[in-house]
């Protein structure tokens, strides 16, 4: 056996000691020869040297992270920015940097390294081991008031006790040694063979101090990472009243409107979640979207009469059996959860009248809506939409809100097809257009809502709402509830407030004391009747049932002064605080940011060409948004001149100066994040083909965008 030269200072001492210890092995053979050859190999020697250098460098304090939650600190900084009324350009630039997805990805990676999230999990059992041998792991947990965070069940095939699930954030999950599917052999030295889960639970409850588990690892994968999905709950849930939840103690109760952090969706029917900003880190069980939808379908088919007394469209009582399942949806005797109904996949396309819109909206099954935080941006204020039943007071609340600050709160001017009266001015109270023009715009989807009164069309234009939004003022709307689908889009991102009536007794009392006039009879001024009060209550219940999943907030209009005060506080929050919105709205912003960066790179920060500009036009047309409302026209420079004040958190199109003298002109440039991109300092010139030129004619600019 060849030994390394002891005088060789470059040889690692630990390898030398290992080689020396091989002499003590009495039996030779292939194994000893293999180890000797491996320990003397240059490759292993080089790896050991690299390892030693990393360990030596790692002991330096400057290589240790200052904190392991940089992403959380960044989010707190963003929230602090949101509370500031005015910010400087440096703050705006920092805000833009902190919200970039690539920068946030770096912070997440930093936190993962700082928390040593890269350490491997317990390795799987080698497949070539002896079949008669079992690898056993012993896990010790200290019992406390906190639940262990794991559930057990009896395996239907083997009859043995196994770990059913491990709750994220619980003691079992934090140990990193207990996984779903592990077989339980002993608990505190007591064999669990031929015992039921209830027997094992008794053993755990009677144990004190340290609890020792003897487990046989499962062959499945280890614990999964927490997801970052946040959802808004669109229904109330109480696990104590759920007969199908696998473990009531592990259930998570929540109310409609709560923000939930979905940490695991591994189970198709039971998700693990925790309430956002909840101090309790252990996750709880909630029904999955598929399970909850199946339950609601079953309830509607069992009781076709809805809360408004109308039969469901997918029910035998309505004569439509195409979408009803072949078999009733009910739990099986051995099932632990109610499974969604299985129906014949059949889709029918039908044409229906707009009056039937509510009937079709009734068939929607809102369960969860994925959400993300939307931070306020300079130059864009989310519109406030007041929705409620006729007579509940939403229009009066809108008028009083505007009266508090007419310069800040604005309502769009409605359009009409009726003739202009001599005393009227176009664009002041109404925008007057021809009936043909208005009918064409309605057909093109340019109106949020529209209707006909005494033979004339009236409506609210989406463009007028966007104009107010882009002006930095607060657009206040009180549309019909059926207009919510047109309003709740990525383009406008409204904040929807549902104005609710108080109880029937308080409704009658407050309206009578205020001498309120009925809004149901436009021909005369009279008080509300008792039947009209009942109509307000019924309509509010129906609106909440059909469109409640779209509401961001509810205000009970019991007293108009207090309701207005609450609305003013809401308006301030919308303008200054980050709020939860549909995730698609925020993901849309990120896509726009990536698109702007791509444009800058592909076109060398302002060196435009004809083909790419027409590609931009198609992209911007398909994803038009108020905050980035540039249209790539045949003359880009003219469009930039008109829109040089457009600002967004991703960047702006800079209106760099254009000069023309002695036959030389310069080009427009793209500025990103409020600053000219790298490489834009040097002006690009070319000989001017037109003499004399003053740089003011559009034909003097490059490039031409026409095909």
N, C-alpha and C positions, 0 to 999 in steps of 0.2 A: 504494500500500500504506500503510495507516495504521499508524503506529508509536506505542507507548505513550509518554506524557510522561515524560521522564527525571526531571523534578522530582517525579514521583509516587513517594514513598518506599515506598509499599505494594506497588509492582510488583516481582516477583522479578527480581533481576539476571540469573539464568541464562536466564529467558525472554526478556529484552531482548537478550542476546547471540545467542540462537538466531534471533530475528527479524532482527537485523542481518546475520547470516550468510546469510540468504535473499537479500540484495541481490547477493551474489557469484555467485548461481546465474544463469548467462547465459540459460538457456532458461526461459521461463515455463511456462504451461500450467496444467492443472487441479490437478496434484499440488502445485505451489508455492502456488497460491491456497488449496488445502485446508489445507496446513500453516500458512500465515499466519493463516487464520481460526481454526484450532485453537489456536495459540499465543496468540492475543489473546482467547480466550474466557474469560469470568468463571468458568466451571465448572472449567477446568483451573487457573486462577489460585488458586481456593479449595483445590483438592486439593494443590497444591504447598505452600501455606501450612500446611495440616494436616500434611503430610509433614515440613516443616522443624521444626515445633513438636515433633512426636514425636521426631525425631532429636535435637533440642536437649535435651529432657527425658530421653531415654534415656541421655545421657552422664553423668547424675547417678548416683553410686555407690549411692545408696539404692534405685535401681530394679533393681539386679542381684540375682539370687537368691543366697542364702547357700549353697545346695547344690542339686544337680539330681537327687538320689535320695531325696527326702523319703519316698516310699512304702517304700523299702527300710529306711530308718531306723525307720519306724513298725513294720514287721514285726520288726525286731530288738528294739525296745522291748517289743513284745508277748511275744516269747520270754523276755525278762528278767523280765517280770511272771509268766510261767508258772513260773519257778524259785523265786519267793518263796513261803514257807510261809504267812505271814499278811500280809494287806494291809489298809490302812485304807479307810474309806469313800471318801476322795478318790481313792485308787488305783482302787477299783472303778468310780467314776464316770468316771475317765480311761480305764480299760480299755473301758468301754461306749462311750465317745465314739470311741475309735480304731477300734473294730470296726464302726461304723456304715457301711453301704455308701455313703451320700452323702458322708460325710467322706473316705472312701478315694477316692472319685471325684474330689474336689477335689484331693487330693494327686497323683493320677495326672495330672490336667490341669496342675497346677503343674509336674510333672516334664517333661511334654511341651513346655511353653512354655520351661522353663529349658534343655532340650536342643535347642531350636529344631527340634522335630519337625514344625513346621507349614510348613517350607520346601517348595516344590513340587518334584516330580521333573522329570526331563528331559522337555520337552514332546514330544508326538507330532508326526510329520511332517504338515505341512498337506496335506489331501486334494486341494487344487487345484494342487499343484505339477506341474511337467512330468514326464511319465512316464519320459522318458529320463534324468532327473537322479536321483541317489541322495544322500541325506544320510548323511554318514560322520562318525563320532565316533572320536576317537583317545584311548585310555585308557592311562595309564602306571601300572604297579604296581611296587613295589620288591620284588624277590625275597628271600625269607628262608627259614628252616627251616620256617615254617608253610605248609601247602598253600594254593593260591590259593582254594580253596573254590568251584570251578565245574567242571562236567563238560561235555564236548562230544560231539556225535554227527553222523552224516551224515544229512542230510534225505533221506527216501526219495523225495520227489517231485522235488526240484531237484538232489540229489547234492552240495549244498554243506555245508560245515562250519558248524554252528550251536551256540549255547550250549544245552545240554540242560536244565540246572538250575543255580541259584545257591544254595549252601548258606548258610543264615542264620548270621550271625556271622563268616563267613570274610572274607578280604581283599577278594574281589570284591564281596561284599555290602556291606562297610563303605565301599567306594568310591562306591556309589550310582549307578554309571554302566554296570554290566554287568547285563543282564537276560536271563532265559530267552527264547530265540527270536532273539536277536541273531545276525546272520550274521558269521562271522569271515572277513575278507579277507586280512589280513596279520598276522604275528607277528614283531616285531623286523625289519620291512622285508622279510620273506620271504613271498611269496605262498603261500597254502595251496590254491590251485586245483588240482584233480585229486589232492589228497593225502587220506590216510586219517586218522582220529583218532589212530592210533598214530604217524603221521609228525609230526603237530602236537605230540604229547606229547614226542617226541624233541627237537624244536626248543626246547620249554620247558625240558627237563632240561639241555640244553647251553647255556642262556642264563645270563648272570651279570649281577648288578646290576639295572638297570631293565628291565622287560619292557613293550614297547609293543604294544598291540592296535589294529588298525584294524577297526572294526565298522560294520555297517549296522544301525541300530536296527530292532527289530521293531515291528509295528503293535499288538502286544498291550499289555496293561496292564503297568505297572512292577512292582517288587518289592512283595510284600504285607507287611503288618505282622505281627509275631510274635503268635501267639495266646498265651493265658494258660492253656491247658489242661494240667493235670497228670494223669498216669495211673500206675497201678501195673501193672507188667508181671506177667502171670500165666503166663509161660513163659520158658525160656532161649533166647537167640538168639546165634549166632556167625556173623557175616557171612562169615568165611573159608570156612565150610562150606556157604554158600548159593550154589548154582550159578546162580540167577536174578537176583541183585542186579545192577543196572545198572553199579555201580562198587564193587568190593570195598574200595578205599581209602577210599571215603566212607561205608562201613558203620559202624554203632554197635553194639557188642556190649553185651549186658546180661544180667542174671540175674533169675530169678523173684523178685519182691518189690521190685525196684529202682523208684524213683520217676523217671519221665521227664517232661521238659517238652516237650510237642509244640508246636513253633514254627510248623509249616506242615503243612496237610493239602490243599494244592493238587493234589497227585498222588493219584489214587484208589487207587493200589496201593503207593506208597512215600512214607511220611511223613518229615518232617525233625524230629529230636528231639535233645535233649541231656539228660544225667543231671542231676538236680536238685543244686544246689550244686557242680557240677563247674566247676573253674577254666577249663577249655577252653571258650571261648565258641562255637567253630564247631560247628554242628549236624551230625549224621550221619543216614544213611538207615536206616530200620527198616521192616519190612513193615507195611502198614496192617491194620486190623481185618478188612476184607473179604478181603484177600489171605491172611492167616493162617488165617481160618476156612475158606477154600477149600482150603488145603493140608491142614488137619486132616481135612476131609471126604474129601478124596482118599485120605489115608492110611488112614482107617477103612474106606473102601470097598475099597481094595486089600488090606487085611488085616483082615477082619471080626472076627478074634479080638482082643479087647482085652487089656490087661495082666492082667486078672483071669480071662481064659480064656473069657469069655462073648461070644457074638456080638452085634454092634451091632443095635439095633432097626431101623435104616434100612439093612439089608443083605439081599441075596437069600438068604443062608443062614438068615435068620430068617423067611423067608416074607413079609416086608413090603417090597414094591417100590414103594409109593406115593411115598416120599420119596427114592428114588434117582434120579439124573439119567439122562436118556435116552442121553447119551454120556459116556464116561469123561473124567475131569478130568485133562488132561495138557498140558504146554506145547507150543505149536505151534513149528515149526522157526524161524520168524522172530520169535517172541515173546521179550521180554527179561524177562518175569516170568510166574510161574504165575498164571493168572487163576482166579477162583472158578468153581465149577461152576454151570452153568445148569440148573435143574430145573423141572419143571412145577409152578407154584404151586398146591399142593393141600394143604389142611389137613383132618385127620380128628380129630374129637372122640371120644375113647374113654374109657370108665370102667375104671380099673384098681385093683387091690387095693393097700393100703398096703405089702404085702410086696414089691411090684414097684417101689417108689419108687426104689431104687438103680438099677434098670435104666433108668428114665427120666432120672434125674440124670446117668447116664453119657453121655447124648446132648448135654449142655450143652457148649459150646465156649468156654471162657474164654480170652480173649486179653489185653485191656486193661480196666482199671476206672478210670473217671475219679474222681479223688480231690481233696480239699482239706484244709487244716489245720483241726482242731477244737481249740479252746483250752479248757483246764479252766475250769469255772464253779463258783462257790461253791454248795453245796447239791445238786450233782448229780455223782455219781461213776459212771463207766462200770462195769458189771458185768464180772467176769473169768470167762470160760467156758473150762473145761478139757475138751478133746475128745481121745479116743484109743481104741485098741482095748481090749476087755475083757482085764484082766490086766496092762496096761502100767503101772498105778500111779497113774492120774489121781485116783481117789477118795482114796487115801492122801495124795497131795499136797494135795488140798483139805482133808482133816482136819488135816494138820500146819500148813497156812497159817492156818486158823482158830484153831488152838491158840496161835499166836504172839501174837495179840491178839483175843480173843473179842468185845471191845467194838467193834472196827473191822471185822473180817471176819465176815460172817454168811451163812448159807445159808438159803434159804426153807424153811418147814415144808411137807412134802408133804401132799396131800389123800388121803383114802381113803374108800371106801364100806363098809369092814368095820365090824362093831359095836364099840362102845367097851368095852374090858375094865374090870373094877372097879378095877384098879390104875392105869389110865391117866387122864390129864387132857386134855381137849379143847384143842387149840391149843399143846400143849407139844411132843410128839413128832410128832403127826399132827393135822390138822384133819379131823374126822369129819363127813361129810355123807351124805345118803341117796344110794342108787344112782341114783334118778330125777333128783335135782338134779345129780349129777356127770355123768350121761350128757347132760343138757341143756346144761351148760356146755361139755362137750367138743364137742357139735354146734355151739355158738355160737363156737367157736374161742378159748375163754378159758383153755385149758391149753397150756403150751409143749410138754409131753410127757405121755404117759399110757400105762398098760399094765394088764394084768390078771394077778393072781397068786392061785392057789387060789380062784378064783371071785369075788375082790374087786378093785375098781378102785383104782389108785394113780396119782397125777399131780402135776405142779408147776404151780401157777396163775400166770398172767402178772401178775395183780394183786398177788400176794405179792412178786414180783420188783420191781414198780414201787414198792411200799411201802418196800422196803429202799433202793432207789435214791434215792427222794425224802427219805429220812431222813438222807442224808449219809454212810451207811456203805457199805462195799464188799460187794457181793453176789457170792458165789463159787458157781459152778455147775459140775457135771460131768455134763451130760446125755448122752443117746444122740446119736450124730452126726446122725441124721435130724431132730433137733429144731433144727438150726442155722437152717433156713429160718424157723422161728417166732421165733427169738431175734434174728437179724441184721436188725433193723428200725430205722427212725428213732426209734421210741418208746424203745428201750432202748440202742441204740448200744453193743453189747458189744465187749469186747476178747477175741478168740478165740485161745487158745493150744493148739496141737497138741502133745500129749505123744507123742513118738516113742520106740520102743524102740531100744537099741543094736544092734550086729551080733548075729547068732545066737549066736556063741561068747561074747561079753560078756554077753548076756542070760542064758544058762544059768549062766555063772560067777557073776554078781552075785546072781541070785535064789537060787542054791544056797547061796552064802556067807551070805546074809541069812536063810536058812531061811524063804523066802517061801512062803505057803500059796496053793494054787490057788483062784481065784475062779470057776472053771468048775463046781465041784461044791459046791453050797450045803448038801448034806446031811452032808458030812464034811470034816474038816480034814486035808488031805494036800498033798504037794508037787506042783509042776507036772510034767507029763509032757513028754517030748520033742515029742510031737505038738502039745501045747498051746502050747509055745514057737513051733513053726512056725506055728500058727494066729495067734498074736499078730503075727508078722512079716507074714503074708499079709493079715490084717485091716488093719494099719496102712498097708500099701501101697495097699490098696483105698480106704480112707478118704481118704488123701492124693490119690489119683487123682480121686475123685468130688467132694471138698469142699475141696481144697487152695486154691482161689481165694478162700475165705472166711477163711483163717487170717491173723492178724496177726503171729504169731510161732511158732516151733517150739522146743521144749525137749526135748532127748534125756535120758530118764530112765535114765541109766547108773548114777549114784550118787544116791540119794534126797536126801542132804544137799546136794550141789552143785546138784541140780535145784531144791530148795526155795529155796536162796539166789538162784538166777537168777530164780525166780518172784517173790520179794520185791522184787528190783530192778525187775522188770517192773511190779509193782503200784505202785511209787513213781513210775515214769515215767508210767503211765496217769493218776495223780492230779495230777501237777505239770507235765508237759510237753505242748506242742501236738503232736498226732500226726495222721498222714494217715488219713482216713476216706473212705468214699464221698461224692462231691460232693453227692449228693442230701441227705445229712444236714445239711450246712452250708447249702445253698440253702434247705432247709426252715426253718432258723433265721432267715434273712434275710426270708423270706416272713412269718414270725410277727412279726418286728420291724415290717415295713411294715404289717401288719394292725393291730398295736397303735397305731401312729401314726394310721392311718386311723380307727380307732375313736375316738381322742381328738379328732380334728378334726371328724368328722361329728357327734359328740355334745357338742361344745363343752366338752370336758374334764369330763364328769360329769353334764351335763344329759341324763338318759336319757329315752327314750320307749319305748312298748310295742313298736312295730314293729321298731325297730332292735335291741332286745334279743333278740327272737326270731330275727332274722337272725344275731346273734352266736352264739346257741345252736347253730344249724345249722353255722356255720363251725367253732366250737370242737369240736363233736362229730365233724366229719369230719377234723380235724387234731389230735386229742387227743395230747398229749405229756406225759411226766412233768414236764418243767420248766415247763410252763404248763398245769396240770391243772385249771383252773377250769371249772366247769360253770355255765352261766347257768340257774339254777333259777327257779322261780316267785317266790322271794324272794331277790333278789340280795344284799340287805344281810346276810341270815343266812349266805349262802354266803361272803361276804367276811369276816365275823366269824370263821368257822372257818378261813379260809385267809389270814389277814392276814400270816402269816410267809412266804408263798410268794415266792420271789425268783428272778429270772432276769436274764441279762445285758442283756435288753432293757428290763426294768422290772418293776414289781410293782403289784398292786392294793392301794392304800393303804386302811387301815381308819381313815379319819378319824373323829374323835369325833362322836357324835350326841347332841344335847341336846334336851330338850323342857321348856319351861317357859312358863307363861302362854299356852298354846295355840300355841306356835311350835316347829317342829322344823327340823333341817337335814338335808341330803342327803349320801349317800356320794359320794366323789369318786374319780376315777382318777388315780393317781400314776404317772408315767413316769420310769424310770431312777432310782428311789429318791427322787424329789422331786415335790412336787405340781406339776402342769402350770400354765403361765401362766393367770391368770384364776381360780385356785382359792382365792385368799386371802379373797375376799369370800364370806361364807356366804350361802346361798340359803334363804330362809325362806318359809313360807306359813302362813296361819292354820290351826290344827289343828281338824279337824271333830269330834274326839272330846274330850270333857271329862269328868272329868279324864284326862290321859294322862301316862305316865311315860317314854315313848320306848323301852320295853323290849318292847312287843308288836309282832309283825311287821306287824300291820295299821296301825301308826302310821308306817310308813316308806313313802317313795315311791322309785321307782315300783313299781307292781305289775306283774309280768312275765307273769301268766297271760293267755292269749289272750282 
